[in-house]
Amino acid sequence: MLAKRAEDEAAQLHARTAPLLAAQHARSDARRILSAALARPGPAQLLDQLAAALPADSSVTRAERLADGALEIEVTTSDPDALRAALRRSPPLAGLRDVRQQEGEGRTLVLLRQGGA
């Protein structure tokens, strides 16, 4: 009988604390995500460096921060090899990886990605 009472009290205590623990875990996860976002430099600095390094015939078409924290940048160019060479010459842009390229209308769309989970 004592064991049953202790089990019932433990179950009631667990039922009362479960939502509090779930909220605490959610806050911890949010803090971790925000901390990682704040520690990572913003995309503006990287985009400025990229704009300075791009060949004359290239332009940034899109830049987006993905849910996993990765930064995706699409660049339109007529010479993807010249674009890659320009990226290699700039140490701050070394973290950009060429993920995909797509041909269209005499221009090439190159997808670059930096970081992420």
N, C-alpha and C positions, 0 to 999 in steps of 0.2 A: 504494500500500500504506500509506503514511504517512497519507494522507487518510482511508482506510478506518478505520485505527486511531484517529485523532482523532475521527471520527464515532462509533465504537463507545464510546469513553471519554465523549464528550459525552452519548450516549444513556444510559449507565450512571449518569452523574452526575445527569442529569435524572430518571431513575427513582428514585434515592435521595433527591433533594431535593423532588420533587413532593409527597409527603405532608407534609413539613415546611412547604412553602409554603402548602398548602391549610389546614393547621392554623393557621398564622399569619394567613391571611386570615379564617378563622372567628373567631379571637380578636379581630381588628380589628373585624369586624362586630359581635361581641358588645359590645365596648367602646363602639362608636358608639351602639348601641341603648340600653345602660345609661346612657351619658352624657346622651342626649336625655331618658331617663326621669327622671334625677335633676335635670336642669335645669328640668323642667316641675313646677310646683307640684302637690301631690297633690290628689286629688278631694275630700278632706274639707273643705278650706277653701272650695272652690266650693260644695259641697253645703250648708254652713252658711250661706253668703251667699244661696243660692237659697231655703233654708227660711225665712230672714228676709224675703225679698222676695215669697214666694208669697201670692196672695190666700187668704183664709180658707177657701174651699171647694176649694182645690187641695192635692194631696199628691204627693210623689215616689213613684212605683211601682217604678222600677228605675233603677239606675245601673251602668254597665259600661264598663270600659276595653277598647277593641277592639285587635286585633292591630296595626293601623296607628297606634296611639297616641291615636286619637280617644276622647273621653269621650262616651258616649251616656246620656241621661237621659230617662226616660219620666215624664211628669207627668199625673195624672188631674185634670180640672177640669170644672166645669159651664159656664165661660165662657172659651174660648180667647183671646178678644180682651182680656179683663182680665188674663189671664196674660201675653200679649205686652206689654201696656202696663206691667205690673210689671217685666218683664225690661228694657224700654227705660229705665226710670227708675233702674236700678241699674248704674252704670258697670262694676263688676267682672263683671257678667253679660253684658256687651256681646258677648263672644265666643261666646255660645250662639246657635245658628241653629235656627230652626224647620224641621225636615226633613219632618215628616209629621204628620197628625192623623187619628184614626179615631174615628168615632162609635159609641156603644154604650150601651144601657141608661140613657139620659138623661145620660150623662157623656161627655166627650171625652178620649181618650188622645192627648197631644201628645208627639211625639218631638223632643228637642232634641239637638244635637250640637255639640261643641267640639273644634276642632283636628283633628289627624291628618295623615297623609301625603297 
